[in-house]
Amino acid sequence: MDVRKISFSFRNQLPDGETLQPIKIAFLGCRHPHVMYRFAILEKMGGFEFSGFYEEDSAIAEGLAERLPRLLRFDSPKGLLDTNPDIVMIHALDPDVPRWARFAIDHPAEFRGLFLEKPGAALPSDFYRLAEEIKRKRPTLVVELGYELHYSEPLEFARQVIREGALGDITTARFHGGCPSGAGLELWQSIPEDLGGILQTSGCHTLENILDLFGAPERVVSSIRKLPPKPPRPIVGWIPDLFTGTVDQASFGVGTLLYEDVCSGILEYDDKTVTLDMTAWEPTEWCNEWAIDIYGTNGSLHVIPDFPVATLNLRRAAGSFSAGETKLQTEYPHGKTNIPRCFMKQLESLFNRVRGMHEGSDECCGMAKNIEIMKVIEAFYKSAESRQWVTL
């Protein structure tokens, strides 16, 4: 993803022409590759000040200081937060996200927003404790987790279709997710302290989509498996470290991951059944194969969050939709990624809420949503281990 080729604009004026003060951003913990994307997107959006960054790994810190000269390097996390930022953004590895979040909320700086890279913790229990601490110590803090796909146009379209009841009675839905062949070997998907692998690190995106559209299920059953080892095959791409970028000149074999190769599950609701399947060995780039299929008594909806596609088929007109086929007219055509735009929309939503400009749903991907996601992730791994249904 080359965000340098994407044009963004961020509103820094109110409708009456009053200029808004730039938001000041501090990057605390910088080991997840999305830190590079988000910084580049902020640079394109404009209207922000950067307090700087702190990263405890000296080699990574030196690399960031060299590549991002506008982002001042601090020698201590206290020194960074002493600059009194408006928003603290944490892009640490999963076990360190709660640690840095706790450091931030215990610092006297009166920042108003906290951004946490998903899934927010190595273990669900640690995120539950963190959420309670944030509520107790900083009850007015705006918190957002890194589920940028929530902000894609096809998901917005799907929310409208379901909100208007256009499909009739929904009885079943299928969700597919995963990662490109090779990406499951990346550092941030192979953390020994984590509960698991791709279901936790990539599947959290797909689970966010499920819970956003349908809420939390009543119970789940799952299969989470490492497959038998296979000979190495050419990969689609992986990111060996923070600075090399995507590499596709390598070979890896199925069955060589630290955690699962595949996952499948059933989420039961009182009025519908939702199925989920994932693989760490998709043959295409990130998100190209991710798909949502929803079936109701009056129609069906087929969505690919990126590259953006949404097709609605209705027997009879319902809500604001006509009978027959309706295709979403997307900002970016099918075949061109809309992920940079998703990142931008999420950041704009966060900044508007920090400024008190409540446009749309508050905390679209906040702590309450992530607690629900973590509970389902926890239930999936419990079910796979016990080979039984788990009630939420």
Phi, psi and omega in degrees: 000117180254096183288349179295338182266002182255133178265132180233157169219139180236130184287116177246019176227145173280164181304331180277005177094354181292131181279133179276148176289140179300144175277138183258126188239134175244134177258112183246108186084119190221052183252350177269137186298340179295345177297324180292318180297312185293322177296316180298321180292320177298321178299320179288324181291317181075173178084019183230157169246146180248118174297322182135200181217158169226131175222127186285338175282113188296324180294317177294318180299318179294320178296318178295317180298325180287319186274334182238073186297337179285345183261102184295131179274133176252148181275350180212150177294327178297316179300322178296311183285341174295346177284356179058062177289164173274327182225137173251125180248125184247117178240047179276172170290159189311313183294337185265348180301309178297325181298313180288326177297319178295320177300317183295313184288342177271352177279146182291349180303136184263055178290156187251346182225146179227121178250127181241129174296138181288156359277007172097349180186160176285327181234137179306320183301326180290324178290323178301316179295318179299316180300319178295320179295318179296316179299322183284319187268329183222070187296338181262003183292133174274120183241135179226137174259156189281052177263072187294334181294341175305332187263013178283151181301317179299325177289323175299318178297315180298319178299320179294315180302314182288320180299323181274359179067026186294331183278354185080217177277114179281128182251329182205157177208150178238140178230131176240138176214184179154205178212159180298151177305118182109330185290337178293346178271356182295153184307315186284356173247008183224051184266119184302330182282347183290159175294324182194203186249244192298330178298319181283314190275329177247322181296340177301328176297311182294320177296325176299318178299316180298311183290329177295319183277326189235353185081186183281141177284167176277323178203161182222157169220144187212163170233123179233117193225143160269131181273161177302141181302137179237160178299152179300144175227156179302140183263166174279318180170149173210162180246103185289335179202184187289335192245342184291326186089186183285133180244132177239002179264069179202167179226135177221159181247145171305141179091005183254003181284158174295322182241209191290149171270322183220160178209142172216155182197162176239129176248117182261132172245167181294337185236006181198165174235133179242135177246149180229137171220147183217151172220147174270009187229047177291146184274004184231178182294171181310130169075350183301327184260356181295133187213150178231127177232121184237133185237127178231176182289342180248355181172183180225154181229131182234123190229136164240111184303325179198123005287140201291119177217138170210123180233125181248131176238121183238139173289316180230152177300142181205142183060229179262014186249142180278162173294156181090207187265132173235122177255134178293129174272101188272159178296323177244134183290159176303132183104350176239126186297141174251010183298317177303322178294324177296315177304314183296314180299321179295315180295319179297319177298315179298314183293322177296320179291324176297325179278357180084012178263089190277085178261123182079199183284136177286142178045059181305323179232055184268197186295318182299317178296318183290329175299317177299316180298314181297325178294322178290318177302313180300318180294323178299313181291324176297318181294317180297324180287318184271345185057041180220163172294145176236127179272138177266000000 
